[in-house]
Amino acid sequence: MKTLTFWLTSLLFFPLFVFAQPPGGGRPGGGPQLELADGTGALLGRVADGQTEEAILLANVLVYQAGTTDLLTGTTTNERGLFVVKDLPYGDYDIEISYLGYESFKQTGILLSAEQRMGRLGQVLLGVGANNLDEIEVTAERAAVEFGLDRKVFNVEQDMASSGGTAEDLLRNIPSVTVDLDGNISLRGSANIRILINGKPSALTGLDRQGFLQQLAAGTIESIEVLTNPSAKYDPEGMGGIINIITKQQNKQGFNIQSSINIGTNDKYNGNLNLNYRVGKFNFQTGYSYNNDDRWFRGALYRTTMTADTSWVQDQDINGDRNRLSHTFQGGVEYFVSSRGSISLRGNYSDRSGSNTSNRNNLFLDGNDDFLYRSLRREVGEETSDSWELNLDYRQRFREKGRELTLSAQHSEQDEMENENFFEDFFAEDGSIFAMDRQLNPQPQQNDVWLFQGDYTHPLSEKTTLETGSRVTLRGVSIDNQLFDFDPDINDFVFLQSFSNLFSYQEDVYAAYGILKGSFAEKWEWQAGLRAEQTYTTAELIEPTKEAYPNDYFSLFPSAFLTYQMSDRSGLQFNYSRRINRPSFRSLNPFIDFDDPLNPRGGNPFLLPEYTNSYEFNYLRSAEKGSLTLGAYWRETTDMITRITIPDPVTGVNLRTTANLASGRNYGVEIIGTIRPVDKLQLVISGNGYRTEVDDNNLESDLNAAGYQFSGRMQASYTLFKDLGVQLTGFYRSAGVRPQGEMRAFGSIDLGFRKPVLKGKGTITLRASDLFKTRKFSFLTIADGITSDATYQRESRIVYLGFNYSLRQDKRQRNRGEREGGGGMDDDDF
C-alpha cells in the first residue's frame, strides 16, 4: 500500500505532462558567415556526449602554441556544443577540450595557413572511450582533483592504494577524510557522513558500512566525490556531508575486460574480474570480487578507579586476530530504448564470513599497587552474512538541452548471524583458578530496505532551470540478542532472559524537493533548494518486556549555492545546507554488550535526531602548473548525538552509550593544493584545521569540551625513467579534544610503485602501507573518578604485490559518414 501511495504522490512532483516540449530549434535560413582578420585563421568544432551525442554546454577549449605548454587563448562551447576560436595568426597549434566528469582530449599540430584558414575538428565526443571524426587522440591525464559547484572530485584511478587495497584504503588518502582503527570514517572531524555508490544510496553501506568498504576492491573505483554541503536533491542524512564513490563503468561497443589480483604479506589475498559486452542497444555487465584479509590486533589499557569506599587499578594487555572473507557477484543489463532513453536492471550478491579471537590479560591492583587478582578473558567470534540488492532504473533525456527524467526502484535484504563467545578465568596470586565465566552470545539480524525515487529537470529559460523530485525509503531492522551463561551444576548453558533482548526498528521517510538554479551577469551562478521530509520511526523492544519508542517528525532542509567567476582561472563559492543525523538502530537498542565487563556498551532508545546548519566559503585558483583551494567552514549542531561514558561509582563499571548533548560547533579552514613543478612530478597537499566546541547544558555531568585539531596530508607522484610511477603519501592528525577526554596525535607514511606492461594493457604494482608502523589510536578518558588511558593498533604495515589487466575491443558501428547529422559543419553554424 505504501508503494502505491508513493507512485500516486510522485505525480504531484513531476511536471512532465505540464511542461510541453518547446518548438524544435534549428537555424532558420542559416546564420552569419564567419569573418576573419587578414593573416589569421580559426579553430572550430562541436563537443557532445560520447554516448548520446547531446551537446555539452560550457566545455573548456584551450589553445596552445604547438609543442609547448604556452596557453594562448581559450573559449567555452555554447548551448549547441559549438565553439570557435578566431583570429589566430597562421601557424601550428595544439588544442585541448575538457569538461568535468569526462575524459580530456588533445589534438596536436593543427596547421593554419593562407591555404587552410579553418581548422575543423568535426564533432568531438567526450566520454569513456569516446572518439571524434578526425581521430582526436586522448593524451591528457585527468587532474588529481577537480571542482564543481557543490563537490570536489578526487580521481583515484591512478592512486597506488588502488593496487591491492580496498575502498577504505583509498578513503585514507582523500583530503579531510580520516579512517580510524575500526574503519569508522570522519569528514572534517565529523563521523556522521553519508556514503553513496554512483550517486545512489546503497543499503549495503548503511547496514554495514565498514564491512562493505573493506570488501569493495579499490581497483573497481574511478573517483571519489566529496560533498560537504550537498544540495536539497540529496538525502540530508549525514552531518559532515556525502562521500560518493564512483565505480568504473564500461559503455564502449564491443567486449571489455578489467581484472586484478593482489597478494599481501601475512595471508592477504584479493582480486576482481569485470566483464562488459555492448552490442547494438544492449550493454551487458557482470563481475566478481574476492577478498581474504587476516590482521592481528594489539592494545593496552591502564585504568584507575576511585569508588565510594576504595580504589583499584586495571592494567590490561590485548592481542587478537581478525579474518574477513567475502565473495561478491554483480551483474546487469542496460537497454537503450532510443538515443536519449535507457532502462537498466542491476543487482549484486555478497557472501561474507569472518572470525575474530582476542585475549585480554588483566592485572588488578589495589590503591597501594598490591596484587588483588588476575584474569584472562578469551573472546571467540564468528559471523556470516548474505546480502543482495536489485536496482531498476529508467532515464529519459529530451531534445531540449538539460531536460531529463529519471525513475528508480531499489530493494535489498541482508541476513546476518554473529556469535560471540566469552571465556574468562580468574587467578589468585599463587596462580590457582578461583572463578570462571563462560558465556555465549548469538545475534541473528535481518534487514530489509525499499527505496523509490524520481527526479525531473526542466529548463525554464536559457539561464534558469528547475529540478524537482520525490523519494520514499522504507527500512526495517530486527536483531535477537541472546545471552547464555554456563551453569556448572547442570554442566550446560542457560538462557538469561533478563540480559537478552529482541529488538526491531522501522524507519519510513517520505521526501520531496525543488531546486531553482541559474546564472546572471555572465560571472554569477546560483542555486537555491528546499527539501521536505516526513519521518515515521518506531523502535520496539519485544523481549524481555514489550516497549515501544515511537518518534515521528517533520523537517525542512534548505540549501543555497552562489559562485562568482572572478576570471578564467579564479572564482569564489559560498554554500549552505541543513542536514540531519538520525540515530542508528544499534545506538537505539538498549541491549548491553558485555564483551568487556568493566566497559560494557549499550544503546539509548530515547535518542533524538540531531540537526546541523553548515556554511562554507571557498576561493579557487587554477594555473598551468596546478590549482589551489582555500576554504572556511562553520557547522552549528543542535541535539548533538555523542558517545559518552556513564561510570558507576560503586562497582567501577564504565557504561559506554550515546546521548543528545545540547549543542556543538565546529569551524575551521581547509587548503587543497595541486602542483606539477616539473612534468614528471605531481604534488597534492591538503590541510584542515578546526576548533570543536561541545555544550552539555541538558545533562547533569560535565561534558563540555573545546579545543583545536589539525590534520594534513601530502601525496607526491613521480615518474622514474620512462614509465615507472612512484607515489609517497604522508598523513598526520594532531591531538584533539572529545567529551570526557582527548585523543592523541598519530601519523603514517605509504609508498607505492607502478609499472605498465603488455603495451599498456597491464600494470604491475608494489605497495607498502604504514611503513614505520605508526598508525596507532590512543585515547584518554576521565569521568567521575575513573581515568582510562588506552592505545590500540591493528596490523597496518602491509606489502602488496599486484597485477592489473584491461582489454578493450572497440567495435565501432558508425564511422564518419554514418553518424547522424554528419561530422562537417559550415561556417554559418556559428
N, C-alpha and C positions, 0 to 999 in steps of 0.2 A: 504494500500500500504506500510506503514511504517513497519507493522508487517511482510509482505512478504520479504521486504528488509532485515529485521533483520535476518530471518532464512537463507536466502541465504548468507548473510555476515558471519553468525556464522560458516558456514562450513569452512571458511578460518582459524578459530582459533581452530578447533578441529581436531587434528591429529589422530582421532580414526581409520581411514582407512589407515593411513600412517604407523603407528607402528603395525607390525604384532605380534600376540601372540607368545612369545618365546616358544621354545620346552618345553614340560612338564618336571617337575622335578622328584623327587623320587630318592631314593638312589639305584644306580645300584649295585646289589650284596651285599647289606648290608654295614655296616661300622665297625669301630674298636670296639672291646669289651671294656667295662668299667673296668678299673683296679683300685683296692682299696688297700690302705696300710693295713698292718696287724692291727687287732683290731679296724678297722673303718668301717663305712657304708656310705650310700649315700641317699639323698632325690632327687627324680626326678619326672617330670610330664610335662604336656603341658598346656599352657594358651591360651585361644581363646575367641573370641567374643561370648557372650551368645546367640545372635540371628542368626548369620551367620556361627559360628564356624570357622571363619577366624582366623589364628594365630595372636597373638599380640606380636609385637616386642618390646623389652626393657621394659617389665613389671618388676616391682621390686619384688624380692623374698628375704625375710628376715627370718633368723633362730634365734630362741631364746632358751635359757635354759628353759625347761618345767616349767610352773607355775611362771615364773619371767619375768621381763622386760629387762633382760640382753641380749643385742644383741651380738650374737657370730660371725655370718658371713652372707653373702648375695651374690646375683648374679642377673643377668637380663636374660630374655629369648632371644633366637636367632631369626633369621628371620622365622623359622618354629614354633615359640612359645615354643620351648623346653628349659628346664632348668635342671641342675644337680648340686647338692652341694655335693662334695666328701669329703672323709677323715674326717668324723665326728666320734669322739670316741663313742663307744657303750653307749647308754643312752636314755633318753626321751627328745623330742624336740617339740617346737611349731613352726609353720611356718605361715607367713603372706604374702599374694600376693596382689599387688595393681598396679593400672595404672590410670593416670589422666583421669577423665571423667567416670570411672567405680567404682562400689562398691568394697570395700576391703574385702578380705576373710581371715579367720584364722582357722587353724585346730590345735588342741592341742593334747598332749600326744602321739606323734608318737614314737614308740619304735624301736631302732636299737640294734641288738644283733648278736651274732655269728650265731644263727639260722635264723635270719631275718635281713640281712645286707642291703636290699633295702627297703626304704620307698617310695612306689609307690603311688602317689596321683591321677594317672589317668589324665583325661582331666578336667581341671578347666575352667569352663565357667564364664566369668565375664560379668556383666550387670544387668539390673533391674530384680530381681527375678531369677538370674542365680543360677545354682547348678552344682556340678560335680559328677562324677561317684561314688565317695566314700562319698557323702553327706557331703562336707565341710560346716561347719556352719558359717553363717555370724554373726560375733560378733563385728567387728571393726566399729567404728563410723567415718564417713567421717570427715576429717580435716576441721576446720572452714575456712581456707584459703589454696588454692593450687596455684602453679605457673607453667605456661607454657612458651614456647619460646616467645610468644607475648602477653600474657594476665595473669591477676590474676583472680582466680575463688573463689568466696565467696559463700560457701554452707549455704544458709539461711533457709533451711527446718526446722531446729530446733530453729530458731530465734523466740523469743517471739512476735516480731512485726508481725509475720505471723498469729497470732490469732487476728481476728477482724480488722486487718489492710489492707492496700492496697499496691500496688507496690510502691507508693510514700512513704509510711511509711518505707518499707524495705530499700529504697534507702537512707533514712536519716541515716541508720546505716552502710553504706558502707564507708570505709576509703577514704578520699579525695573527697567525694561527699557531696555537700551542696544543700539543697532544701529550697527555700525562701518562703515568705508568700503566694505568688501566685502559688506555685508549680513549679516555674522555677528551673531547675536543672543545677548545675555547677560542673565541674570536675577540680580540681586543680585551681580553680578560673576562669575557662573559662565556659561560658554558652553555647558555640557553640559546642554541642555534638550531636552524632547520637544515636538513640535508635533502637535496633534490638530486634525482638522476635524470639527465637530459631534460631539465626544466619541469619535471613532474615529481610529485611525492611518491616514493616507493614505500609501501607498507613494511617491507623487509628492513629498511633503515630505521623505521620508527619502532619496530618491535625489538630489534637487537642491533643497534647502530654499530657498536664496537665489533660484534661478530661479523656483520655484513662487510664492513670496511676492511677487516682483516682477511677476508676471503676474496675480495674483489681485486683481481690482478691489476697492478699498475700499468702493465703493458697494454691493457684494453682501454686506457683513458687518454683522451686527446687534450683536454684542457679542463681547468677548474675556474669557475666564476665565483667571485665573492661580491655579494650584495649586502652592504652594511645597512642600507636604508632602502629596502625593496618597495616597489610601488603597490598601490591598492589591488593590483591584479593578483598578487601572490598571497597565499595564506599568511596571516600575520603571526603565526606561531614561530617563536624563536626570538628572544630579546636581542641577541647580538647580531642577528641578520640571517642570511641564507648563504650556504655553500652549495653551488650547483655543479655536479660532476658530469662532464660531457664525455661520453664514450665514443670510441671510433666507430663511424658508420661507413659502410661501403654502398655506394649507389652507382658505381660505374658499370656500364654494359659489359657483360662477359662474366668470367669466373675469377674470383679473388680469394686469396688465402692469407691469413695473418696468424702466425703461431710463435710461441716462445716456450723455452724450457730453462729452468734455473735450479741450481744446486747451491745450498748454503751450508756453512760449517755446522757441525753438531746436529745432523739429521733434519735438514730443512729442504723441502722439495716443492716446487710449484711449476705449473705450466698451463698454457691455454691454447686452444685452436678455434679459430673463427673462419667460417666458410660463407661466401656470398656468391650468389649467381643471379644476375639480372639479364632477362631476355624479354624483349618487347615491353609489354605493360606490367610485367611481373618482376618483383625483386624478392628473392628467397634468401634467408639468412639463418644460420644455425651456429652454435658454438658450445664449447665445453671448457671448463677450467677446473684445475685440481690444485689443492693446497694442503700440504702436510708440514706443520710447523711445531717444533718442540723447543721450549725455552725454560731455563731454570729461573728461579725466583729467590731473592735474598732479602732479609730485612732485620731490623733491630729496633727494639722499643725499650725505653727506660722511663718508668713511671713512678712518681712519688704520690702517695695518697695520705691525706690527713683527715680522718673521720672524726666523729664527735668525741671519741674517747681514746683513739690510738692513731698510730701512723705506721705505714709499711711501704716497702719498695718492691716493684716488679721489674726484673731485668730479663728481657725476652730476646731470644735469637730465633729467626725464622729462616727455613730453607725449604724449597719445594720445586716442583716441576709441573709444567702445564703443556698439554699437547692438543692441537686443533687439527682436525682432518675434515675436508669438505670436498664435495663434488657438486658442481653447478652446471646445469644444462640450460641452454636458451635457444629460442628459435622464433621465427616469424615470417610472415609473408605480407608484402605490400602490393596493392593493385592500383595502378594509375588509371583512374576512370577516364581522365582526359589530361590534357597538358597542364591543367590547373587544379585538378581534383584527384585525391587518392584516399584509399581506405586501407587500413593495416590491422593485422592481428598479431600480437606478440605475446610471448609467455616465457617464464623461466621456472625452473625447479631446482631446489637446493637440498642436498642431504648432508647434514653436518653432524659430527660427533666430536667429543672432547673428553679429556680426562685430566685430573689435576690431583696432586698429592702435596702435602705440606706438613712439616714438623715444627711445632712451636715448643721450644725448650725454655721453660720458665723457672727462674730462681726468685724466691720470695724471701725478703729480709725484713726485720723489724726496724723500728726507728733508730736503733743503735747499730744497724748493719749486721745484726746477728742472724744466723740461719733460722728460718721458720720451716720451710719445706720446699720441695722441688716438684715440678710436674712436667710430663712430656705429653703433649696433645698432638695426635696424628689425625689429619683430615684427608679423606679419600673421596673424591667426587667424580661422577660421570654424568655426561649429558648427551642427549641425542635430539636432533631437530629435523623435521621435514617441513618444508615450506614451498609454496608455489604462488605464482601471480600471473594473471592474464590481463592484457590491455587491448582494448578495441578503440581505434582512433579513426576519425574522418576529418579530412582537411579540404577545404574548397577555397580557391582563390578566384577572383573575378577580374574581368578585363580592366576595371578601374583600378589604378595603381593604389595599393595599400588596403584594398577591401578584401577581407578574409573571414571565413567562418571555420571554427574547429569544434568538434564534439568528441568526447572521450568517456569511456567507462572502464573501471578497473576493479578487480576483485582479487583478494589474496587471503590465504589461510596458512596458519602455522600451528603445528603440534610439537610441543617440546616436553621432554622428560629430563628432569635433573635430579640426581641422587647425591646427597651429601651425607657422609658417614663420619662420625666423630668418635675417637677412642683416646681416652686420657687416663694416665696412671699418675698417682701421687706418691712421692717418695719421702721417707724420713731421712734424717741426717746420716743414718748408717746405710742408706741405700735400699732399705726394705720398702715394699709397697704397702701403704696403709689404706688406700681407697682407689676405686676405679669408676670411670664413667664410660658408658657405651650408648651411643645414640645413632639412630637412622632418621634421615630427613628427605623422603621422596617428595618431589614438587612437580606434578604434571600440570601443564599450562596449555591453553588453547587461545588462539587469536583469530579474529575474523574482521575483515575490513572491506567495505564497499565505498567506491568513490565515483561520482558522476560530475562531469564538468563540461561547460560550453562557453566559448569565447567568440566575440564578434567584433571586428574592426571595420569602421566606415569613415572615409574621408568626408568631412562636411564642407571643406573648401580646399583651395590649393595649399593653405598653410595651417589648417586645423583638422584634427582627427578625433573621432570618438571611439573609445573602446568600452565594451560592456560585457558582462557575463555573470554566470552564477555557478555555484558548486555545492554539492551535498556530500558530506563524509559521514559514514555510519560505521562505528567501530565498537566491537565487543571483545572483552578480555576476561578470562577466568583462570584462577590458579588455586590449586588444592595443596596447601602446605600441611604436611603430615609429620608429626614428630613421634618417634618410638624410642622408649627407654628400656635398657636391659634390666630385667629382674632376675637376680641370681637365685632367688628362691624357686622359681619355676624354670630357670635356665632358658629364658626366651625373652623376646622383646614385647613390650606392652605399649599399646597406643595411648598417648597422653592427649586427651581431647582438649584440655584447658590450655595447652601450649600449641595447638594446631588451629588452622582456620581454613575455611573455604570462602574465597573472595571473588567477586565479579565486578566488572566496571563497564558501563555503557556510555559512550560519548557520541552524540549526534550533533553535527554542525551544519547549519543552513546559511549560505552566504550569497551575496550579490554585490557587484561593484560597478562603478562607472568612472571612466578616466577621460579627460579632455587634454589634448596636447597640441602644441603648435609652435610657431616661430613668428617673430616680428622684427622689423628694422634690420633684417639680414643677419645680425650678430646675436640675437637673443633667441633662446629656445626654452620652452616652458612645458610643464606638465602638472596637472592637479587631479587628484582622485579621491574617492571615498568608497570604503567597503563597509557593509553592514553584515553582522553575523548574529544569529540566534543559536545559542548553545544549550543543549539539554544533556545533563550528566547525572548518573546515579552510581555511586559507589555503594556496594551492598555486601555486608558481612553475613554470610549464610550460616556458617557454623563457626564456633560452638553455639553462639546465640545469634538470632536474626536481627540485624540492624541495618537501616538504610540511611545513606547520607546524600540526598539529592542536592544538586546545585545548578539551577538554570539561570542564565544571564544573557543580556543583550549588549552588544558592544559596537561602537563605531570606530573605524580606523582610517583617518585621513592621511594623505601623503602629498608632497609637493616637491617639485624639482625646478631649478632655474639655472640656466647656463649662459654665460656671456663669452663669446669668442673674441678675445682681445686682438688676436692676429691669426695668421695661418698656423702659427706654432705655439700659441698660448691661449689659455682660457681660464675662466672661473666657474665654479659649480657651488650651488647651495642646494641642500635637500633636507627633507624632514619626513618622518613617518612615525606612526604609533603602532606598537606591537604588543603581543601578549605571550605569556608563558603559562600554559595550562599544566596543572600538576599531573605527573605521570601516575599510572595505576600502581606502580611499585611504591612511590612516595606516599600514596594514599592508603595502602594496605597496612593495617595495624599489627600485622604479624611480626613477632620479634624473632630475628635470626640470631641464634647463639653460636655462630661459628667461632667467636671469641667471647667466652662467658663474661669477661670483665669489660668488654667493649661491644655489646650487642647492638644490632641495628633494627629499627622499626619505623613504620610509616605513620602518617598523621592524616586520618580521614577528614579532618576539618580544614585542610589546606584550601586556600582560595587562589584563583589565578592572579598573576602579577602583570602589571602594565608598565610599559616604558615609552616615553616620548624621546625620540632620538633626533638630534640635529647634527648636521655635518657641513663643513665648508672646505673646498679643495681648490688649490691652484695647480694647473697642469702646464707643463712646458716641454716641448719637444725640440730636438735639434738633430742634425745629421749624425751625431755620434751617440745619441741616446735620448732619454726622457727623464723628467723629474716631476714628482707629485708631492706637494706639501698639503697636509690636511689637518684640520682641527675638528674635534667632535665633543658632543655633550649628550649624556644619557641620564634621564631622571626616571627613577623606578619607584612605584608605589606597591605596597603589599609584597615586598621582596621575599621570594622563596629562598631560604638559606639553610644550609646544613649546620646544625648546632649539636652541642653535646650537653646532655642533662645528667649531672652527677648525682649519685645517691650518697650523701654524707655518712650514712650508717654502714652500708655494705661496700662502698667504694667502687660501685659499678657505674661505668660511663655509658649511658644510652645515647647512641647516635641516631638522630632523627632530623626532621625538617620542620620549619616554622615560617610564618609570614612575619617579617620584620616590618616596621613602619614605612621606611623609605630608604633609598640609597641613590648615590650619584656616582657617575663615572665620567671623567672628562680628561682629554689628553690631546696629544699631537702625534701625527704619523708622517713618515717620509718614506717614499719609494723611489729609488733611482736606478735607471739602467744606463750603462755607458759602454761603448765599444771604442776604447782608446786606440786600438790597432785592429786590423781586420780579423785576426785570429783570436782575439780576447774579448769576452763579454762579461761584464760585471752586473749583478743585480744586488743592490744594497737596500735594506729596509730597516726602519727603527720605529718603535712605538713606545711612547712614554705617557703614562696616565696616572691620575690620582683616583683612589676609590674611597668613598665615604659611606658608612652604613649607620643608620639610626635604628634603635630598638625601643622606641618610646612606648610600644604596646606590649612589651614583655617585662617581667619583673627583673630578670637577670641583666647584667650589664654586658651587652653585646655590641656596643658602639665600637667602630673601628674606622681608622682613617690613615692613609699612607700612600706613598708613591711606589710605582713599579715601572721597570723598563725591560723591553725585550728587543733584541736586534738580530739580524740575520744577514750574512753575506754569501753570495754564490758566485764563484769565478769559473768560467768555462773557457778553455784554451785548446787550440788545435795544434798538436805537435806534428812535425814533419808534414805530410800531405793531408792525412785524414784521421789521425789518431786523436780522439777527443779526450780531454781531461777535465774533470769537474771537482772542485773543492767547495764544500759547504760548511759554514760555521754558524752556530746558534748560541745565544746567551739570553738567559732570563734572570733578572735581578731578584733579590729578596722582596717579599711583599707581605702586606697585612691581610688578615682574614678575621672574621668574628672569632673571638676567644683564642687568638694566637697569630702565628705568622708562618709563611713558607719561605724556605731558604733558596738561595741562588743556585743555578746549575747551568751547564752548557755542554755542547758536544760538537764534534767535527766528523764529517763524512768525506770519503774520497772515492771517485769512480773513474773508469776508463771505458771508452767506446771505440770499436774498430769496425768499419764496414767491410764486408767480404761479399763474394759471389756477385760482383758487379753492382753492388749497392742493394741487392735483394736480401742480404743477410747482415746481421750485426752480432759481433762478439762483445760482451761486456764483462767487466770485472769491477765489483763494487765492495767497499768496506764501510760499514756504518759504525758510528761512535768509536772512532779509532782509539781514543785514550780511556774508554770505559768510564766516562764521567756523567752519563745520563742517570742521575740519581734524584729521587724526590724525598725531600726532608721537611718535616713539619714540627712546629712547637705549639701545643695546645694547653691553655691554662683555664680551668673552670672550677671555681668554688673548692679550692683546696686540693685539686687533682691536677698535676702537671705531667704531660706526656711529651717525650722527645722521641720522634720516630723517623727512621730513614729506610727507604725501600728501593730496590733495584731489580729490574727484570733484564735478562740477557739481551744486550743490545749491540755488543761488538761482534758483528757477523760479517763474514766474507761470502759474497755471492759470485758465482760464475754462471753466465747466461748466454743463450743464443736465441736470436730473434730472426724470423724469416717472413718475408712478404712476397707474394706473387700476384700480379695483376695482369690479366689477359684482357686487353681492351678490345671489345667487339663493337666497332663504330658502325652504326646503322645508317648514319646520314653523313654525306660529305658536303663539300662546299656548295655544290649545285643543287643538293637535295633539301637543304634546310628551308623551313618555311620563311617566306619573305626574302630569301636570298641573303647574301652577305654584303653586296655592294651598296653604297649609299651615294646619292647625288649631293652636289654642293648645296642645293637648296633645301636639304634636310635640316640645315642649321639656320 
